[in-house]
């Protein structure tokens, strides 16, 4: 009978990175829903306000981020 193949170190690393992304997304989702439940958030009243909010978020995403990692 054939032995099952073990994943390569690269595959193990990729899977760990993907798991970390899933855990981060889960945490961010929990935080977002908790903020919504507390009544925090954005309540745009026009299409222009939505456009402004989205454009600001896009620009914020392009800004360099500071990290606390060494």
C-alpha positions as CSV (number, residue, x, y, z in Angstrom):
1,X,0.0,0.0,0.0
2,X,1.2,3.5,-0.8
3,X,2.2,6.0,1.9
4,X,0.3,9.3,1.8
5,X,2.4,12.2,0.7
6,X,3.3,14.9,3.3
7,X,2.8,18.5,2.3
8,X,5.9,20.5,1.5
9,X,7.1,23.2,3.8
10,X,5.9,25.8,1.3
11,X,2.4,24.3,1.3
12,X,2.4,24.3,5.1
13,X,3.5,27.9,5.2
14,X,0.8,29.0,2.7
15,X,-1.9,27.1,4.7
16,X,-0.7,28.8,7.9
17,X,-0.9,32.2,6.2
18,X,-4.4,31.5,4.8
19,X,-5.5,30.4,8.3
20,X,-4.2,33.6,9.8
21,X,-6.1,35.6,7.2
22,X,-9.3,33.7,8.0
23,X,-8.8,34.3,11.8
24,X,-8.1,38.1,11.1
25,X,-11.2,38.3,9.0
26,X,-13.3,36.6,11.7
27,X,-12.0,39.0,14.3
28,X,-12.6,42.0,12.1
29,X,-16.1,40.9,11.4
30,X,-16.9,40.3,15.1
31,X,-15.5,43.8,15.9
32,X,-17.6,45.4,13.1
33,X,-20.8,43.8,14.2
34,X,-20.1,44.8,17.8
35,X,-19.6,48.4,16.7
36,X,-22.8,48.2,14.7
37,X,-24.7,46.8,17.7
38,X,-23.4,49.8,19.8
39,X,-24.8,52.2,17.3
40,X,-21.4,53.2,15.9
41,X,-21.0,53.5,12.2
42,X,-21.8,55.6,9.2
43,X,-25.3,56.6,8.1
44,X,-25.0,58.4,4.8
45,X,-28.1,60.3,3.7
46,X,-27.2,60.8,0.0
47,X,-25.4,59.2,-2.9
48,X,-22.8,62.0,-2.6
49,X,-22.0,61.0,1.0
50,X,-21.6,57.4,0.0
51,X,-19.2,58.4,-2.7
52,X,-17.2,60.5,-0.3
53,X,-17.1,57.7,2.3
54,X,-16.0,55.1,-0.3
55,X,-13.4,57.4,-1.9
56,X,-12.0,58.3,1.6
57,X,-11.8,54.6,2.4
58,X,-9.9,53.9,-0.8
59,X,-7.4,56.6,-0.1
60,X,-6.9,55.4,3.4
61,X,-6.2,51.9,2.1
62,X,-3.5,53.4,-0.1
63,X,-1.8,55.2,2.7
64,X,1.4,53.5,4.2
65,X,0.6,51.7,7.4
66,X,2.6,51.7,10.5
67,X,3.4,48.4,12.0
68,X,4.2,47.5,15.6
69,X,6.2,44.5,14.5
70,X,10.0,44.6,15.0
